Amino acid sequence: DVKVTQSSRYLVKRTGEKVFLECVQDMDHENMFWYRQDPGLGLRLIYFSYDVKMKEKGDIPEGYSVSREKKERFSLILESASTNQTSMYLCASTDPYSKQPQHFGDGTRLSIL
Amino acid sequence: GDSVTQMEGPVTLSEEAFLTINCTYTATGYPSLFWYVQYPGEGLQLLLKATKADDKGSNKGFEATYRKETTSFHLEKGSVQVSDSAVYFCALSDHSGSEKLVFGKGTKLTVNP
């Protein structure tokens, strides 16, 4: 069965810290995505990657960066965390050639104090 | 750009009531349409999908029909259960190669016994 694993379910960090959120998929998918979910705003795309070392900005990339050194792992980096980055973060992956829907992890609820 | 508008909640129903959650979209080309569900404390799961006009997606008693003429993909269920309480997201995929998803803002459904 498809599996997307996010390293933490809950995370608490302080303003100004550099924060890493990790996501691993076991399906050999080409494409991986990071979204943030906020009440009343739905899910918004932060960054996505369509291959190792390849990345593209989504709708709200400011304050974030990403890293994809291996196909199965896609990391979201908050360079200098701020309180307005407190949110639920969801990772997803898909195989673009099979036209299958995206598979999501369980999410990381991040609080920046 | 592409967008999805869905009925805002929250929606509260009694068990065995009929459910409709409206979803309309704006897109260039011919997107695929999805309904995802998020149960409390979990990530998103695909509920159903439709890839072309007049397709009907169905799963777990839920149905939605891809209506190109009205650009709609309304979610329906004839008799809801307490276990259907969740947040429901309508989404489209633009098939641009990245398979990015554009989400609606989500509708929270609560079903009371």
Interface residues (C-beta under 8 A of the other chain):
Chain A: V4 N31 F33 Y35 G40 L41 G42 L43 R44 L45 F48 Y50 E56 G58 L90 A92 T94 P96 K99 P101 Q102 H103 F104 G105 D106 G107
Chain B: S32 F34 Y36 E42 G43 L44 Q45 L46 K49 T51 F89 S93 H95 G97 S98 E99 K100 L101 F103 G104 K105 G106
